Amino acid sequence: MPTFLMAYVKEIEMGKKLKALAGGLTENQLALTVKDSAQQIWLAGLGAFAKAQEEGGKVFDALVREGEAIQARTRKMTDEKIAVVAGKAAGTWDRLEQVFEDRVARSLGSLGVPSKKDIDKLSKRVVELTAVVQGLAEAKAVSKPVAKPAVKAVAKPAAKPVAKPVAKPAVKKPVAKPVVAAVTPADVLKNIAGASN
């Protein structure tokens, strides 16, 4: 029982004892005794109230500290549980994403749509073939000899020299080589898209 209540109960008991002792007193004496007793009870009540306020503040502060400690422990446990659940959810989400990507890739493959890996492979092969074709075209141009003009001998008549105009030899102009445009990966993709439509 709190201290202030115990003091109040003692004062009440004391008042009862005084009445019992005052059994042989006159009315005035009894009234004075009761008045003194009431005064003491009033003072005891004020003292109990002051004690309750003092101890109540201390009790309140102690309860606040205890509440903060419990809240900290609860928050720590909650954060740990959330971290565990979030870790499991992230792993599940990653697996779900991988399953989805695999299914989409299989569906596109069954429709004949080339994958990024296939397109990269084809692009690399086109670049290699373009380099080979350009190399062959350059080699052919270098190995082709340029035609030299043919010189014809003019026969001189014995009788009378007639001056004939000398024909200029025919000079062959080199034939312009067809220029092979380089094929880019974008051109290959356009051709693939056009073929699949």
C-alpha positions in Angstrom: 0.0 0.0 0.0 1.4 3.5 -0.8 2.8 5.5 2.0 0.2 8.3 1.8 -2.7 5.8 2.2 -1.1 4.2 5.2 -0.7 7.6 6.9 -4.4 8.4 6.2 -5.6 5.1 7.6 -3.5 5.7 10.8 -5.1 9.1 11.3 -8.6 7.6 11.0 -7.8 4.9 13.5 -6.4 7.6 15.8 -9.7 9.5 15.5 -11.6 6.4 16.6 -9.3 5.9 19.6 -9.9 9.5 20.6 -13.6 9.1 20.6 -13.3 6.0 22.7 -11.1 7.9 25.2 -13.4 10.9 25.2 -16.4 8.9 26.4 -16.3 10.7 29.8 -15.7 14.2 28.5 -18.2 17.1 28.2 -19.6 18.2 25.0 -17.2 21.2 24.7 -14.2 19.1 25.5 -15.4 16.5 23.0 -15.9 19.2 20.4 -12.3 20.5 21.0 -10.9 17.0 20.8 -12.8 16.3 17.6 -11.7 19.6 16.1 -8.0 18.9 17.0 -8.4 15.4 15.5 -10.0 16.8 12.4 -7.2 19.2 12.0 -4.7 16.4 12.3 -6.6 14.3 9.8 -6.6 17.3 7.4 -2.8 17.8 7.8 -2.2 14.1 7.3 -4.3 14.2 4.1 -2.2 17.2 2.8 1.0 15.4 3.7 -0.3 12.2 2.0 -1.2 14.3 -1.1 2.3 15.9 -1.2 3.9 12.5 -0.8 1.7 11.1 -3.6 2.8 13.9 -5.9 6.5 13.5 -5.0 6.4 9.7 -5.3 4.0 9.9 -8.3 6.5 11.9 -10.2 9.2 9.4 -9.4 7.0 6.5 -10.3 5.9 8.3 -13.5 9.6 8.8 -14.5 10.4 5.2 -13.7 7.5 4.0 -15.9 8.6 6.3 -18.8 12.1 4.8 -18.6 10.7 1.3 -18.5 8.4 2.0 -21.5 11.4 3.4 -23.5 13.4 0.2 -22.8 10.5 -2.0 -23.8 9.9 0.1 -27.0 13.6 -0.2 -28.0 13.6 -4.0 -27.5 10.4 -4.3 -29.5 11.7 -2.1 -32.3 14.9 -4.1 -32.5 13.0 -7.4 -32.7 10.6 -6.0 -35.3 13.4 -4.7 -37.5 15.1 -8.1 -37.3 11.8 -9.8 -38.4 11.3 -7.3 -41.2 14.8 -7.9 -42.5 14.3 -11.7 -42.5 11.0 -11.3 -44.4 12.4 -8.8 -46.8 15.3 -11.1 -47.6 12.9 -14.0 -48.3 10.7 -11.7 -50.5 13.7 -10.4 -52.5 14.8 -14.0 -53.2 11.3 -15.0 -54.3 11.0 -11.9 -56.5 14.3 -12.6 -58.2 13.2 -16.2 -58.9 9.9 -15.1 -60.2 11.6 -12.5 -62.5 13.9 -15.2 -63.9 11.0 -17.6 -64.6 9.2 -14.8 -66.4 12.2 -13.9 -68.5 12.8 -17.6 -69.4 9.2 -18.1 -70.5 9.2 -14.9 -72.6 12.4 -16.0 -74.3 11.0 -19.5 -75.0 7.8 -18.0 -76.5 9.8 -15.6 -78.7 12.0 -18.5 -79.8 9.0 -20.6 -80.7 7.7 -17.7 -82.8 11.0 -17.5 -84.7 12.1 -14.2 -83.2 15.9 -14.2 -82.9 17.3 -13.5 -79.4 19.8 -10.8 -78.6 22.5 -13.4 -78.6 21.5 -14.6 -82.1 21.5 -11.0 -83.5 24.9 -10.2 -81.9 26.3 -13.3 -83.5 24.9 -12.5 -86.9 26.1 -8.9 -86.7 29.6 -10.1 -85.9 29.5 -12.5 -88.9 28.2 -9.7 -91.2 31.1 -7.4 -90.2 33.6 -10.2 -90.8 32.1 -11.0 -94.3 32.1 -7.3 -95.2 35.8 -7.1 -94.4 36.5 -10.2 -96.5 34.5 -8.8 -99.5 36.2 -5.4 -99.3 39.6 -7.2 -99.1 38.8 -9.3 -102.2 37.6 -6.2 -104.2 40.8 -4.4 -103.4 43.0 -7.4 -104.3 41.2 -7.7 -107.6 41.7 -4.1 -108.5 45.4 -4.3 -107.8 46.0 -7.4 -109.8 44.2 -6.2 -112.9 46.8 -4.8 -115.3 46.1 -1.6 -117.2 45.8 -2.1 -121.0 48.6 -0.5 -123.0 47.7 1.1 -126.3 48.6 -1.0 -129.4 50.8 0.6 -132.0 50.1 -0.2 -135.6 52.8 0.0 -138.2 51.9 1.9 -141.3 53.1 0.4 -144.6 54.9 2.8 -146.9 54.0 2.5 -150.6 56.8 2.4 -153.0 55.3 4.6 -155.5 54.2 7.8 -154.2 54.1 8.6 -150.6 50.7 9.4 -149.5 50.3 10.9 -146.2 47.6 9.2 -144.3 46.5 10.5 -141.0 47.8 8.3 -138.3 45.0 6.9 -136.1 45.4 7.4 -132.5 45.6 4.1 -130.6 42.5 3.2 -128.7 43.1 3.6 -125.0 41.0 1.5 -122.8 39.7 3.4 -119.9 39.7 1.5 -116.7 36.2 0.3 -115.8 35.0 1.8 -112.6 34.7 -0.8 -109.9 31.4 -1.1 -108.2 31.6 0.2 -104.7 30.4 -2.3 -102.2 28.7 -0.5 -99.3 29.6 -1.7 -95.8 26.8 -3.7 -94.2 26.0 -2.7 -90.6 24.2 -4.6 -88.0 21.3 -2.3 -88.3 21.0 -3.3 -92.0 21.0 -6.9 -91.0 18.2 -6.3 -88.5 16.1 -4.4 -91.1 16.6 -7.4 -93.5 15.6 -9.8 -90.8 12.5 -7.8 -89.9 11.5 -7.5 -93.5 11.9 -11.2 -94.1 9.8 -12.2 -91.1 6.9 -9.9 -92.2 
